[in-house]
Amino acid sequence: MADVEKILNLVAEGALTPEEADEILNALNASRGQEQAEATPPPAAQRIPDQPRHLRIQVTERGRPVVNLRVPMNIAGWASAYLPGLSDENADRIRSAINSGVRGPIIDIGDGDDRVLITSE
């Protein structure tokens, strides 16, 4: 998992796009011979058209957008384990939505002008 953390850090720093990170992680999994059919959605070419392809994370503080991040579903499950302040219950909720192919809001937490919205699209 150290490789995954390094790649996610590169995405956070802007050195890699989420799509580039997705390709690298797919190559790493293939080279290790790991089969994670249940945890990893099929490649985009084989994906059912109605299934969501990205996880959108939006954070608003005092009514002002602070984060608007779109992450490919292939790495969204792994990334949910590295989000600071995310409860185990919410992380499980995200992984469950990813595995089931649900489209739409997954988590919507708001307090006045502060809000966290995680949506599959």
Secondary structure, DSSP 8 states (H G I E B T S, - for coil): -HHHHHHHHHHHHTSS-HHHHHHHHHHHHHHHT---TTTS---TTTS-TTS--EEEEEEEETTEEEEEEEEEHHHHHHHGGG-TT--HHHHHHHHHHHHHT--EEEEEEEETTEEEEEEE-
